[in-house]
Amino acid sequence: MKSDGVSTAFAIIMDEISSVEEQLNQEGINAFKNSKYEEAKKLSESGKALGAFREKLEDLRDEWSSGIDVSTRKRVKVEPGYNIKPHHKSRKTIIRVTMPNGRIIQRPTAAQTMADVVEAFGLEKVRALGYKVSGVDLVGTSKHEKYGQVQRGKYFICTHSNTDSKRKLLLQIAKSLGQSIKVEIV
């Protein structure tokens, strides 16, 4: 049976939460290994809160599946204009970035990871470097009509490039900022 729109939305949200839980686990392990116990404690508390939130979502998902009749659930559709998944020309690849402090950033897409890393470096600092992607400012203040961007506050981060180009650019940014990071394509 084809999934209804609400079930699809729950699946997307649960996938995203799982990804963040994995990040928190890895960051907590690294913090503990590096004797950063306060940081590990904060990460643990965040993980517990996220776990509790995930449990509430699971309950809501179960209530939707068992408490609402099938014919009503089928009426809720994901319209073509609301397609959330990005279009991929090739096999989906993601990147994992280990920051100088040991924090690991890995999101469901390379674009999301890139945006999170740029944000972690500091949007103003990266913007000041003047990098461009496909002729568009890497960190700009306006939305481009044609190219993919991820919004962070008042800024738009241009992510319109292949995964290897994202990897190279992140390494270049880190070098320009005098920082050392590890970027892996997974």
N, C-alpha and C positions, 0 to 999 in steps of 0.2 A: 504494500500500500504506500502511495506517495505521501510524504510527510506534509502536515499543514504548516502554515506560516509561523504559528506560535511555537510548535515543536522544533522547527528549524531555528528560530531565534534562540530557544533554550540551548540547542546543540552548539550554536556559535558562542554564546556566552560561557557555557561550561568549558568549551575548548580553550577560550581565552583565559579563564580562571585557572585551569590546569597548567597552562603555560606560565602564568605568573607564580603559581605555587611552586613549580619546578625551579624558577629563577630564585625565589626566596630561599628554597632549600639549599641550592648551590651557594648562594651568597652567605647563608648562615654557616654552612660547612667551612667556607673560606675564612669567615670572620673568626670562627672558633679555632681553626688551625693557626691563625695569626694572632691568637690571644686577644682578640678584640671582643671581649665578653659583653660589654655594653651594647655594641653594635649587634652581636649575635642575639642578645636578649630582645632588642627592638625588632629584629627580623622575626624572631620566634613569636613575639606578640602580634606582629602583622600577619604572620602565617596562621595563627590561631583565629584571628578575626576573619581572615579571608575564608578559612575552613568553615567557620560558623555561617558565614554568608552563603557559601556554596551549598551547605546543608539546607538552608532555607529555600534556595533556588531549586534544589532537588525535590523538596517537598511540594513546592509550587508546580514543578513540572509533572510530578506524579499526580497531583490533584487535577491538573489540566487533562492528563491522559485518562484518568479513571473517573473523574467527576463530571466531565463534559461529554455528551454523547458524540459518537463518531460523525454523524451527519452535520452537527453544528461545527465540530472541529474542521471538517473538510471545507467549510465556507471561508475559513480564514486562510488566505493565500499570500504567498510572497509574489508580488507583481514584478514583471520583468524590469520595470524602472527602479526597483528597490534592490537590485542585485548587489549584494554586499561583497561577494568574493571577487578579488581582482582577476582580470584577464591575464592568463599566462601563455606566452608563446612557446615556452619550453618547460621542461621538468621543474617543478617547484623546488627552489633551494632557499635556505635560510642562512643567516650568519649568526655566529656566536662571538661576542666581543668580551674580552676580559680587560677591565679597566685597570689603571695603575694601582688602585686600592684593593684589587682582587674581586671587585663586584663583577658579576657576569650578567650581560644583557643579551637576551635571546628572546625574540618575539615570533609570532606565527609567520610573519613575512619579513623579508630582508628590508623592505621599506620602513616598516615599523621599528625594526631594530636600529636602522640608520638614524631615524628621527630621534629615538630615545638616546642614542649615543651623542648626537649633536647637541641635544638638550643637556645631557650630563656634562659636556665640555663647557657649556654656557652659550646660549644663543647669541648674545651680544659679541662675545669673543670670536665665535666662528664667523659671524656676519662680518666682523671687522677684517677677516682674512681675505674677503672678496672672491671666494670660490664660486664658480658657475657650473651648472649641470645642464647640458643641452642648450647652452646660451642663456639660461635663466639663473638668477641669483640663487645660490644654494640656500641661503636664509634670506628671505625677502619679506616685505610687508604687504604684498598684494597677491591675490590668487591668480594664477595663470590659467587661461582658458583651455590650453591644449595639454599641458604636461601634469603628471601626477605629483601632488604635493600633500604633505601631512601638516595639519595646522597644530601649532603649539602656542597657545595664548594669542598674541597679536601677530605672530610670525608664521610664515609658510615655508616649510622645508621641502625643496625640490628633490624628489626621489626617483625621477625619470631616468633610470639607467639600469644596466644589467647588474647582476649580483657581484661579479668580479670587479666591475667599475666602482660599485659601492665600497667594496673591501679596500681597493686601492685608495679611494678618496678618504676614507676614514683613517687609514694609516698616514696619509699625507697631512691631514688635519692634525692628528696627534703629534706628528713630527714638528709641524709649524708651531704648535703650542708647547713644545718641549716636553711632551709626555710620551710614554711608551705603552702601547696597547697590543693585544693579540687579537687578530681577526681570523676566524675560521669559517669556511663555507661548509655547512653540514646538510 
